[in-house]
């Protein structure tokens, strides 16, 4: 039994960043985490997936090497090796968080935590021993989310033929054929990875387009790029009841008025995640959840029980590591009673790391239309950008949507190489309420991909120079 | 701590001022509130006063030089303070003061908003002529909507004014705004006044038909769709009354113009539908009459205001109009004396103009143009001829606010009052 100022339940991006900030503000902090530090992001999500995508990128580049005068012969692709490297990168990052905990004198309570009365948490270790700790100031729930299958159509995750991203990340070898169900960020990224490692990939999406939350222009551009590379993309797909047998998994698919049965070696279910609200004593503590199963919080991230806060995936969408990190940062300041800026939920970037990359911030064009906003679109293709030509990465474009009258940057959408890095020029601009004019006035180095941003902005003002 | 002396907006419409005369020398001790210089604005010669204590260390511009509002014109500091960085390289270069002034940061944005609330009283704390910290977007919105950034407290990092602050100010909440000034809202230009109704007026949102009328008519003719109504009034009884009053002694003398002003104020109080401002999204109907009277000066036209004219007796209106006209010709009017009118009158009768049309002074909805009083031959009631004193007035009406029949009804009332001036006693 120990006494802390703040106890974080969960050591993922939201929890560990909150813990670091709390410690920085002088609090005695503990984090309850049963697995490694860093959570889904570091262990089962962002980090290992990006390591694999880098492998995919190298594979694509090697295949194109000949045009650059670099010929590689007898190229072999080994998913197992890429997987092991990605695991090593994950472990390294997790160790990094451990180091930061030590440096900031944060206690890692290894085990599973359950909320008790009066800001207490009962932690049960792997050996079954339980101990109760109390927090003088606050308990913060940051238990995250997990992959979910689609049992309603027979896609019950079975770890052999019907996989979630968790299993895909530790496969020893890439299958010959694979269906990826769900063409959100996770689905598109894994489709990209497995295709690069020689798998015949079919991407199945119920919605009429892939990356359905992104701007329609980006969805169309990515679908074009995927198809060109040989990934089968089926959108508006209705899936029948799935049969999983020894010879693979058979899925009845109805799309474009056609019905067919498709059989794959493996199926990767990348359709949605569920918040982890079970077995942490929510009900007993009197903490309410929303209709969609997230923990209900007010604008100070406090739950319906005073002194208990919730952050990250479990506190509601968007389920993104950087949204959770920011909430962790802010909740620590709220608990410490120091000045804080509320989380700006309207300015959270989205990033998908497939090739070409897709990144966005703010409103899509469809959302602008829906809201009845008067807007102007500026667009610049990377095919007209010098730097993109030098690297042979000319797919995609920058699209900026500005308020017609005041030049406010309503939304920005980038598809192309390094889009996930480029998007932050817009993030900074929007956070500071710069208009398109300030972006234009800032001198962009030549030759860079960032020039495409400046040109898109010029286009929105009717002054594009290079296309 | 040095105090920078800026060219201030001494009238609501002032964009630059000519420093006529320095009233302090370099090296003179000054206290907050002391007069530093005389500045000629677009309307009058005003006084620029000190906003800090110390010694006037530097005059940045010479007498006779014109400087933009917000530009640095002098430095007040303690005797030993290093002011080199403030003075910069701009020693008395006549116009470069504007360039070196650190006031307005954003290039494109609403520069004049910086100095704003305009009340010349040194007490106004909300007019720090210093740097206003605001996002580029906030500056644009404020510039477009006429929101005064100087009067807002920002809610962004470090007190930065951001979009939500402008939106809050426009929604009328202006939660963190320090009220720019008490008293009446300056109406020069159609700067957005607060949308709440007050004792002096009530606002009415536009009905659909008003919106359509406004849009269609503005498309057809200029931004203010104006039409004109001309009427001829008989002044026989007014002349009798004037002669009778004059017999009672100098204290009772009044001019025809005084009578017209008095009658107009009385008629307006009975026709608030004419005594109104067009504010873009609504019409403001005033419960009191602030009557503008156009005065020609050597420098041009200025319209001082007789406030609460409908409550004033003929002798008061007579005295006040004389005093205002004199001040106007001497360029001594204060801004609060020529802003805030609800309706205006322009008289060219003394210049033998039979009739004319006057230009509406927005956001007002109407103006009366008074012609010369002349003897005219008319058909007498018995069918013969008679000679009568006649006066032609022409009312310019903003059709978005005043429809033809509404304006005509107002003129009917005015006719009744001028042709039967005894009614003004009631």
Contacts between the chains, C-beta under 8 A, distances in Angstrom:
chain1	res1	chain2	res2	distance
A	341	B	157	6.7
A	405	B	144	7.3
A	406	B	137	6.3
A	406	B	140	4.7
A	406	B	141	6.1
A	406	B	144	7.1
A	407	B	137	7.7
A	407	B	140	7.0
A	408	B	137	5.2
A	408	B	163	7.6
A	432	B	135	6.1
A	432	B	136	7.9
A	433	B	135	3.4
A	433	B	136	6.2
A	433	B	137	3.8
A	433	B	138	6.2
A	433	B	162	5.7
A	433	B	163	5.8
A	434	B	135	7.4
A	434	B	136	5.4
A	434	B	137	7.3
A	435	B	136	5.3
A	435	B	137	5.5
A	435	B	140	6.6
A	437	B	108	6.2
A	437	B	136	7.2
A	438	B	136	5.4
A	441	B	107	7.9
